[in-house]
Amino acid sequence: MPAENFSFYRCEIRTSGMQTFEEGLVYWPHPSTKPEFEQDPSVLEILAPFIEEASYGSAVDLLFDPEEIEIPY
């Protein structure tokens, strides 16, 4: 199996109740390098410090540069 290519994009994330954002990265695997693996385009993988206030299903605020990455809604 060939190596996977991927990109990282800077972002900031917080749960809706937090006052400040944590710095993080959006991880995006390039689909062309893993044609046998299909990821739902509405799924975002975020690498960030542990956010104690977050739990499964928590609403979050995400800041990113729309000129770097287009996120489907």
C-alpha angles and dihedrals in degrees: 000000000000122000118273120245117212142166135218123214124192117246141158123227138188138159114253092257096053122099097208135042127238119223115244146153132246107225113211121182112208107244092212091067095050106038092161092058117071118190121193104253090223091064117095123193111209124190109203141135115284110281108207093196092058125088136163108303095017117148112239138191114227125193120194141150107264089204090063101043137014113215117198115230 
